[in-house]
């Protein structure tokens, strides 16, 4: 399991940099029709990152958020996952769901 964690420590930055360059190319050339490749690479990277987090949790017996490197890795995973959800569902669906959650939370505590 230790060699798998070491391998993923090298692979994950390479995958995230690949996502960065592919999204940058798509930003510069919007008519290139490469959006599905960007989404596929990002979702694959997220799956591999989730596997990495699970392996670290199993190897250490704790959540992988106790030192700076693990916390930043988890933060990168969370940011990429939120972006993937935005690109999957669309902005209107996410905005509507956030408004409903906000209304539900403030309906019981905010308005009196």
BELPEQUI-V635378 format. One record per residue. N is the residue number from 1. RES is the residue in one small letter. PHI is phi in whole degrees, 0 to 359 (none if undefined). Layout:
# BELPEQUI-V635378
((N,RES,PHI) (N,RES,PHI))
This chain:
# BELPEQUI-V635378
((1,x,none) (2,x,294) (3,x,292) (4,x,293) (5,x,293) (6,x,297) (7,x,297) (8,x,290) (9,x,298) (10,x,273) (11,x,289) (12,x,299) (13,x,299) (14,x,296) (15,x,293) (16,x,293) (17,x,292) (18,x,297) (19,x,299) (20,x,300) (21,x,291) (22,x,291) (23,x,293) (24,x,296) (25,x,297) (26,x,295) (27,x,292) (28,x,285) (29,x,241) (30,x,293) (31,x,271) (32,x,281) (33,x,55) (34,x,254) (35,x,300) (36,x,291) (37,x,290) (38,x,298) (39,x,295) (40,x,295) (41,x,294) (42,x,294) (43,x,293) (44,x,295) (45,x,297) (46,x,296) (47,x,296) (48,x,292) (49,x,293) (50,x,296) (51,x,298) (52,x,299) (53,x,297) (54,x,292) (55,x,296) (56,x,294) (57,x,296) (58,x,290) (59,x,290) (60,x,266) (61,x,77) (62,x,206) (63,x,290) (64,x,279) (65,x,218) (66,x,266) (67,x,241) (68,x,296) (69,x,297) (70,x,292) (71,x,294) (72,x,292) (73,x,296) (74,x,294) (75,x,296) (76,x,298) (77,x,298) (78,x,296) (79,x,295) (80,x,294) (81,x,293) (82,x,295) (83,x,297) (84,x,296) (85,x,294) (86,x,297) (87,x,286) (88,x,281) (89,x,272) (90,x,94) (91,x,293) (92,x,295) (93,x,293) (94,x,295) (95,x,297) (96,x,297) (97,x,293) (98,x,293) (99,x,294) (100,x,294) (101,x,297) (102,x,297) (103,x,296) (104,x,294) (105,x,289) (106,x,279) (107,x,294) (108,x,264) (109,x,239) (110,x,270) (111,x,257) (112,x,228))
